Amino acid sequence: MSRPTTLPDPWAGLARAFGGVSRLARYLGVDRRTISKWAMKEREPDELRKRDIKARLRRRGHDSPWSC
């Protein structure tokens, strides 16, 4: 069993909405460690990838984590 991941909002809310960090990562097509790095502001996706993620989240009725 993996250890729990604690993310800051808005990422924590997104992870809850998707049923966990792993499911959110799978939906966005990235590794769960990437989600953690984005949430902790260690890394940010390029603009093309960011637009794709925003569109995917919008289709599911969620705001972009970068609009907060």
N, C-alpha and C positions, 0 to 999 in steps of 0.2 A: 504494500500500500504506500502511495506517495504521501509526502508530508503536505499539510494544508498550505495553500498560498494565500497570503493576505495582500490585497491590492487596494490602492487608494481609489476613492470615487473620482471619476465616473466609471472606471474600469471594474470596480467591485460590483456595481449595480448591473453592468452588462454581463459579467460572469454569472451572477445570480439568475438573471433573466434567461440565460442559455443553459443553465444547469451545471455550471462549473467552468473553470478556466479551460480545461481540455476541450470541452464542447464548443466554447467560444472560439478557441484557436482553430479547431477543425473547421468550423463554419467560415472563418476568415482565411483559411488556407495557409496558416502559419503554425509554427511550433509554439507550445505553451510558454516556453522560456522567452520567446519573442514578445508575447503579450506582457509578461512581467517586465521586460526591459522597456517597452513602450510606456507602461504604467508608471514606472519609476523614473521615467525621462532620461534613461541611459542611452536610448536610441530612438530615432523617429524614422518612419518609412519615407521613401521618396514621394514626391507629389502624385505621381501616377498611381502608385499603390494606395496612397491615402485616399484618393478619389474613389478607387474601387471599394475600399473598406467602408467609406461613408455611404456609398450607394447600396452596398449589401445591408448595412445596418438600417438605412432608411426604409428599405423594402420590408424589413421586419418590424418597423415602427419605432426604432431607437434613434436617439440623437448621436451624433459623432462625438467621440471622447475629446476630439481636438477643438470642438466648438465651445467648450466650457472654459 
